[in-house]
Amino acid sequence: SSPLVSDGLCVATGGFNGPSIGFKIGGSGNINDANRVWRLERNPQSIGSGVFVGRHIFKPNAGPGTIQCIDPQTGDVLWTDRADGGIYWGSIVAAGGNLYVSNQDGVTVVFMPNPEEFELFAMNERGEQSNSTPAISDGQIFIRTFEHLYCIDES
């Protein structure tokens, strides 16, 4: 997954059971001790990237098929939810006050960016496998499966 940056803080999550780290941006030379805010040695398998919303990170996990909310200042997991139980290879995107992530079974989970608890808004099934991330453009959502490209428009 890609590193996430907000308000001078970078959070990078390792892949299969790898470590994650939160560190302050900036400095020179060996900044390991001076800039590291926290480090966790083991994490769920992470392929898709999370997203900063406000002061929290929302991230998908592949291995256990969960979605998490994380405090980027401490690395603490605020909540974990199985949502639909699918395996997430796609990244989470934010649009219109909601968060979107698709799983390998082709289900797009739409949820609220609530740091208190997982708050499901909708689950949209297409019945086709997908490893992709929803793309948002001009009020439309594009979702690619192994077989089709879908465009969902509000109108």
Secondary structure, 3 states (H helix, E strand, C coil): CCCEEECCEEEEECCCCCCEEEEECCCCCCCHHHHEEEEECCCCCCCCCCEEECCEEEEEECCCCEEEEECCCCCCEEEEECCCCCCCCCCCEEECCEEEEECCCCEEEEEECCCCCCEEEEEEECCCCCCCCCEEECCEEEEECCCCEEEEECC
